[in-house]
Amino acid sequence: MRRTLLLTAAIAGLLAAAPASADDLVRARVDNLSHPTKCAEFDNVYLTLTNPRARSFRIEVTPPVYLADLKVDDTAPNFDHCEAMKDDPKFKFEPKTLTLYEDADTRILGFTHEVSWRARGAEVVIGDVDERDIHLIQVQKKVADKFQEYLVVYPFDGYWRAKPIPPQRFPEAAYGTSFLIGPIEEQHRPIVDLDRIEIDGKNLVFKLRFARGGTGELKVEKAERDGVALAVKLDGLPVTADKQAPFAGIRSMFVTPDNADTARVVWRTDGGLFTENVMDFKSTSTDDVRFDRVELSKHNTSAPDVSFRGFRGAGE
């Protein structure tokens, strides 16, 4: 009964998020490019968002509806049925860890790993730091005298992950669905090729310059236990002769509804609210879409839901 009430509240929240008038909004076309897998460590879920008019939107990352009732959080890797995973290219680096920024409330760390699948990444600029070999940027917030991680970005391929500040009983709560911001292209896998990331640590703003043209900005508006809110702006994204690349997308995992990082697509149109299994969903045009779970997962049980909403065009 409690889970039903929580789910009802979450759906009501999605409906309530709609403005009284949607005349100032544009819609994103959501297309599903996912394929089945039996491997829980492979990102087989891939959905893209496209609209050449879209210039800004919000990403909201919230706990799954069952988190309050969760007794055990399973975050361990599961490589069953993963024998066919293909090897990535390997380029070697000198490992290091940098404190890129720290104040009373925020810490931002940069990590260079020993191996990466790409030879180069974005230039990362923050304060006096100017680096080209940072594989992972980690953003933390001080909560009860301890820094808690809630956002990461990978400068070598443009992937982001966010999670709410973890509950006290699950301090290592899982990340789940990744998202891409900017012109998506295929380079061994879907990526956003970032040329430069300039970080304002005090105001939690990431200014992005894309290798294929155009710029973006991601600002952390909220990082609390009940969710993370990110405001995104885009400008000047490249357009080919016949189409524009998707301006955003998600990568995630689905094996079964109870073994998934995301299991459903929930979207709103003028006709109402719609829900479909992520593997059955095809496409839609919407100004509000959420990727979520309602069944306890055997994998990354605490991983959050991810919503995209409030798409607006230039001057709107």
Buried (B, 14 or more C-beta within 10 A) or exposed (E): EEBEEBBEEBBEEBEEBBEEEBEEBBBBBBBBEBEEBBBBBBBBBBBBBBBEBBBBBBBBBBBBBBBEEBEEBBBEEBEEBBEEEEEEEEEEBEEEEBEBBBEEEBBBBBBBBEEBBBEBBBBBBBEEBEBEBBBBBBBBBBBEEEBBBBBBBBBBBBBBBBBBBBBEEBEEBBBBBBBBBBBBBEEEEBBBBBBBBBBBBEEBBBBBBBBBEBBBBBBBEEBEBEBBBBBBBBEEBBEEEEEBBBBBBBBBBBBBBEBBBBBBBBBBEEEEBBEBEBBEBEEBEBBBBBBBBBBBBBBBBBBBBBBBBBBBBEEE
